[in-house]
């Protein structure tokens, strides 16, 4: 059986110095691979091109015209997201999220990753009191305007941090498609929610 591994065809983003909260978790250490590649449409564009090539090689099916159309649509999506983000002052482009899922998005559109409620690339990690104290200090120091929670974020913890810091808590959908099943709607909705709540 032939397989296609998307991450073999992109520049895999690595966890950078100062991201999240130092927790000692192996997948959060500086240099760990970030699996959330779908959060950047231009990274997905690279995947589309590589997949079309592999399908032609392995299955003798030429889907290059469909792939090119999708690549153009992903370029347009990127432009639309960048236009929305440009309306947000650079000083407000600071993200606190449920877990470390927004790295590709932040890297592409110029956001600072301030921290995460679950300081790990997976929602399976634990929340510690020390991590929460560090996160609260980071939120206040960076004058963060919103905390974005996700699937798997402990609601009680997010609400407590929001209450203690005076910062609103907003739910993001980062791991499932909207009712129309569209990746494009998914990223545009997510961008709109982020931009509106960081103004």
N, C-alpha and C positions, 0 to 999 in steps of 0.2 A: 504494500500500500504506500502510495506517495503522499507526503504531507507538505503543507505550506506553513512556515513559521513566520508570522508577520514581523516579529522583532529582528529577524535576520536581515531585513531589507530596509531598516531605518537606522538613524542614529539614536540609540537608546539613551534616554535621559538618565542621568545619575543624580542621586541625592546630593545636594550641594551643602557647603559649610554654612551653618547658621539656620538651616531649615528645621521646622518643627521644634521639638523639645528633646534635648539630649536624654535618651531613655535607656541607652545600651541595647536596644532591640536591634538584632542583626540587620533586618531589612530597612531600618531607618538610619543606619550608619552612613556617614559620608562615603559616597562611591557606590552605594547599593543601587541596583537597577529599579527604575520606576516602571511598573507595568501598565500605567493608565494612558496608553498611547492614543486612545480614541478621543482624548480631550483636545487634540490639535488637528484641525482639518488638513493642514499641509503635511503632517506626518501620515495621515490616512491616505493622502494623495500618493505618497511614495509606496504605500502598501498596494494600492490599486494598480499602479504601473507594474510593480513586480509580479503581482498575481496574474495579470493579463499575460505577461511574458511566460510565466510558468505553465499556465493553461495551454498556451500555444505550443510550448515545447513538449509537455507531457501528454496532452490530449489531442493535439493537432487541430485545436479550435482557435480561430482568429476572432477575438473579441476586442481588438484594438480600437475600433471606432466607438464602441460602447464605453470602453475604459477612458478614452480621450474625452468623451462627453462628461463622464463623471469627474474626471480631473478638472475640467473647466468649471463645473458646478462647485467643486470644492474650493477652487481659487476664488470664485464669487462669494462663497460662504465666508472664507477667510477675510475678504475685503469688507463684507457687511459687519462681521464681528469687530474688526479693527475700527470701522467707522463708529460703531456704538461705543467702544472703549475710549475712543478719542474725545468723546463728550465728557468723560470723567477726569477731573483734575488728577495729575500724576500723584500728588500727595495723598490722594484717597485710594490709590490702587494697592490696597493691603488686604490680604486674605487670611482669615482664620477659618478653618474648615473642620468637618467632623473627623476625617483622617487625611492622610497625605495623598489626596487624589487629584489635586489641581496643578501639579508641577508642570505638565506640558502646556496647559492653558496659560499659566502664569509666565512661563518662559517665552511663549509666542507673543503675548500681548502686554508684556511689561508690568506685571503685578509682582509685588513682594509677598513671599510666603512668610507670614509672621509666626504661625504655629497651628497646631491641630489639637482637638480635644483628645483624640486617640493618637498619640505620636508615633504612628507606624503606617506603613503602606497598606496594611490590611486592617479590616474592621474587627479582627479576632483578638487584637491586643487589649491589654488591661489599662485602666485609668488609675494613676496613683495620685495621692494628695500632693506630693512634691511637684509632679508634672503640672497639676492644676494651679498651684501657687505660682509656678514659673509662667504659665500661660496667662494668668490674670495680670501679672506684672508686664508681660509683653504687650498685651492688649492696651493697657493704660499708657505705657511708654510710647507706643506707636499711634495712639489715638485712633484705634480701629473703630469703624462705624457700624460693623455688623459681624456677627458670628454665623457662618453657614454650616448647618448640620446636614447630614446625609443618612442614607440607609445604614443602620448599625450604630449610629451615634446615640449614646445614652441621653435621652431627653432630659432627665432630671439633672444630669451634670451640666448640660448645655444651658438649661434654664437658670441654674444656680450661678453659673459664671456670668451669664447675661445680666442677671439681677444685681450681682455684686459689683459689676463694672459699669452698669448703666448702658449696656450695649444691646441692641435688638438681636433676636435670634431668628434666622430665616432658614427654611428648609429648601435644600437643593436636591434635584434628582440627577445624580451623576452616573448611575449604574443601570438605568432602564430607559427605554424609549417612550415617548409620549403616545397617547391613543392612536395617532395617525401612523405610528411606526416609522417616522422619518428621523433619520440622523440629523438632517438639516434643521428641522423644528426643534429637536433636542438641544442642539448647541445654541441656537438663536434664543430659545426660551431661557436657557441657563444664563447666557450673557446678559439678557435684558434684566433678569432678576438680580444679578450681581451689580450691574451698573446702577439700577434704580436704588438699590439699598446702600450703595457706597457714596452717593452724591452728598 
